[in-house]
Amino acid sequence: MPVVHDVLIVGGGLVGACLALALQRSGLSVALIDAQPPQPVSTGADWDIRVYAISPGNAAFLDALGVWQRLDPQRVQRVESMMISGDRPEGRLSFSAYDAGLRELAHIVESSALQRALYQAMAEADPAHPAVAKRAINLEVAEDCARVELADGNLLQARLVVGADGGNSWLRQAAGLEARITDYQQVGLVANFETAQHHRGAAFQWFRDDGVLALLPLPGRRVSMVWSTTADHAQTLLALAAEALAAQVEAASSSVLGSLQLITLPAGFPLRLAHVPKLVAPRVALAGDAAHNVHPLAGQGVNLGFRDVRELVKVLAARVPGQDCGDRQLLRRYERARREDIVTMGLGTDGLQKLFAARAVWVSGVRNSGMAAVDHLPFLKNLLIRHAAA
Ligand SMILES: Cc1cc2nc3c(=O)[nH]c(=O)nc-3n(C[C@H](O)[C@H](O)[C@H](O)COP(=O)(O)OP(=O)(O)OC[C@H]3O[C@@H](n4cnc5c(N)ncnc54)[C@H](O)[C@@H]3O)c2cc1C
């Protein structure tokens, strides 16, 4: 009979790999599987088009796990301020790390570099760690453990199976957990640019008629763009030659960083909202995009996932000696503890998205004057910053 692991994690993206490492560090026996081997890491001149704004709280967690130190500091950018513009001149909102008493609002990190750092840390902690490139295809939950069948016919057994297998989570469906999905009919278009002027650690965001445009600072005179826009507009932008796309982005960003030069091929990702009312089932828990999908306008998707990891690790570490990792009470505790953060972020990003997608003139007035009002309320601004920085 195969061994029974404490925890089997299905999905070795950023969230699954981080969970595997953290649980491994806490002394549990962990198995991690992913349908694909880790993606190659861009080095040298090429910048990964997938970059994430990682919150200071999650950066500190990754630091404590020995992951953050493995990132090349020359390729990590601190965000010190953020300027948000509405679709009328009065609609302005700015955040500053200095005003909030923080060193930074976020760190911008390349996805592939973070993934590699996680896998390196895992391999170093346990060279025999079974990060197997295999797809899970079948789940069977028994009284004392759960069994997961792999595409190659092998079987893995664990007290608890965690689904960190992304937005289309196989485990979520296999465990019968419902997901309420809203397709935004939008695409998040990403690309990196060199800029004529230095960003000085500022991130910019514009709520526009055609969606939400964000420029996140990368080291040097570079930025990463996320333009969340209608599928048709995204297709039009993707079909443009490099100079024409750069000109469109420069115009849409009011030339705030001067002229732009495209340095990576653009790519588009469909956007959707997923509300998953129950995060746990017998011997099953969900984390990361398997547990929630939010609009990227707040740069919080993977941050929510890392906070799931922090909570699950905390709950499992606090179990009484000999208590089964799949214990129903433990899983309920995890679900309860994560509910508020996930619901707040889902509603908040969805509400903002809808507020700015509305065409009515009165709505436009309310949203822009609302931004201006928040800008004059330091207490509320600090609350918003503290939530995003966690
Ligand atoms: C345009 C855009 C910009 C974004 N910007 C930000 C940002 O700035 N900050 C932020 O916090 N978030 C951001 N996000 C969100 C972020 O991309 C996701 O939240 C994050 O990648 C989710 O990670 P994950 O590990 O949960 O899932 P995934 O990265 O989807 O990983 C899931 C893994 O599971 C594996 N898998 C799937 N099925 C199986 C199976 N049956 N068996 C085995 N393995 C399986 C897959 O191969 C994959 O490796 C952005 C998203 C978009 C679209």
The ligand as a Tripos MOL2 file, in Angstrom:
@<TRIPOS>MOLECULE
LIG
   53    58     1     0     0
SMALL
NO_CHARGES

@<TRIPOS>ATOM
      1 C1         -3.8800   40.0390  -15.9670 C.3       1 LIG1
      2 C2         -3.7200   39.5540  -14.5540 C.ar      1 LIG1
      3 C3         -2.9270   40.2680  -13.6560 C.ar      1 LIG1
      4 C4         -2.7900   39.8360  -12.3210 C.ar      1 LIG1
      5 N1         -2.0310   40.5840  -11.4480 N.ar      1 LIG1
      6 C5         -1.9610   40.2060  -10.1600 C.ar      1 LIG1
      7 C6         -1.1870   40.9840   -9.2020 C.ar      1 LIG1
      8 O1         -0.5650   41.9970   -9.5180 O.2       1 LIG1
      9 N2         -1.1710   40.5760   -7.8940 N.ar      1 LIG1
     10 C7         -1.8490   39.4540   -7.4990 C.ar      1 LIG1
     11 O2         -1.8400   39.1510   -6.2850 O.2       1 LIG1
     12 N3         -2.5450   38.6820   -8.3850 N.ar      1 LIG1
     13 C8         -2.6180   39.0250   -9.6830 C.ar      1 LIG1
     14 N4         -3.3260   38.2510  -10.5740 N.ar      1 LIG1
     15 C9         -3.9400   36.9920  -10.1140 C.3       1 LIG1
     16 C10        -2.9400   35.8180  -10.1540 C.3       1 LIG1
     17 O3         -2.4910   35.6240  -11.4820 O.3       1 LIG1
     18 C11        -3.5840   34.5170   -9.6670 C.3       1 LIG1
     19 O4         -4.3390   34.7750   -8.5010 O.3       1 LIG1
     20 C12        -2.5410   33.4490   -9.3510 C.3       1 LIG1
     21 O5         -1.7360   33.1840  -10.4720 O.3       1 LIG1
     22 C13        -3.2090   32.1560   -8.8890 C.3       1 LIG1
     23 O6         -2.2140   31.2200   -8.5090 O.3       1 LIG1
     24 P1         -2.6400   29.7300   -8.1300 P.3       1 LIG1
     25 O7         -1.3420   29.0670   -7.7080 O.co2     1 LIG1
     26 O8         -3.7880   29.7260   -7.2040 O.co2     1 LIG1
     27 O9         -3.1930   29.0750   -9.4790 O.3       1 LIG1
     28 P2         -2.4670   28.7910  -10.8760 P.3       1 LIG1
     29 O10        -1.3290   29.7010  -11.1140 O.co2     1 LIG1
     30 O11        -3.5560   28.7320  -11.9020 O.co2     1 LIG1
     31 O12        -1.8350   27.3200  -10.6830 O.3       1 LIG1
     32 C14        -2.6330   26.1660  -10.7100 C.3       1 LIG1
     33 C15        -1.7450   24.9530  -11.0140 C.3       1 LIG1
     34 O13        -2.5340   23.7490  -10.9000 O.3       1 LIG1
     35 C16        -2.1390   22.8520  -11.9060 C.3       1 LIG1
     36 N5         -3.2640   21.9300  -12.1400 N.ar      1 LIG1
     37 C17        -4.4940   22.2120  -12.6270 C.ar      1 LIG1
     38 N6         -5.2470   21.1100  -12.6890 N.ar      1 LIG1
     39 C18        -4.4820   20.0940  -12.2090 C.ar      1 LIG1
     40 C19        -4.7070   18.6800  -12.0200 C.ar      1 LIG1
     41 N7         -5.8750   18.1030  -12.3200 N.pl3     1 LIG1
     42 N8         -3.6800   17.9310  -11.5110 N.ar      1 LIG1
     43 C20        -2.4870   18.4940  -11.1990 C.ar      1 LIG1
     44 N9         -2.2350   19.8290  -11.3610 N.ar      1 LIG1
     45 C21        -3.2250   20.5950  -11.8580 C.ar      1 LIG1
     46 C22        -1.8000   23.7380  -13.1070 C.3       1 LIG1
     47 O14        -0.8870   23.0850  -13.9910 O.3       1 LIG1
     48 C23        -1.1790   24.9760  -12.4240 C.3       1 LIG1
     49 O15         0.2320   24.8960  -12.3700 O.3       1 LIG1
     50 C24        -3.4640   38.6580  -11.8950 C.ar      1 LIG1
     51 C25        -4.2510   37.9260  -12.8070 C.ar      1 LIG1
     52 C26        -4.3840   38.3670  -14.1240 C.ar      1 LIG1
     53 C27        -5.2510   37.5840  -15.0800 C.3       1 LIG1
@<TRIPOS>BOND
     1     1     2 1
     2     2     3 ar
     3     2    52 ar
     4     3     4 ar
     5     4     5 ar
     6     4    50 ar
     7     5     6 ar
     8     6     7 ar
     9     6    13 1
    10     7     8 2
    11     7     9 ar
    12     9    10 ar
    13    10    11 2
    14    10    12 ar
    15    12    13 ar
    16    13    14 ar
    17    14    15 1
    18    14    50 ar
    19    15    16 1
    20    16    17 1
    21    16    18 1
    22    18    19 1
    23    18    20 1
    24    20    21 1
    25    20    22 1
    26    22    23 1
    27    23    24 1
    28    24    25 2
    29    24    26 1
    30    24    27 1
    31    27    28 1
    32    28    29 2
    33    28    30 1
    34    28    31 1
    35    31    32 1
    36    32    33 1
    37    33    34 1
    38    33    48 1
    39    34    35 1
    40    35    36 1
    41    35    46 1
    42    36    37 ar
    43    36    45 ar
    44    37    38 ar
    45    38    39 ar
    46    39    40 ar
    47    39    45 ar
    48    40    41 1
    49    40    42 ar
    50    42    43 ar
    51    43    44 ar
    52    44    45 ar
    53    46    47 1
    54    46    48 1
    55    48    49 1
    56    50    51 ar
    57    51    52 ar
    58    52    53 1
@<TRIPOS>SUBSTRUCTURE
     1 LIG1         1 GROUP 0 **** ****
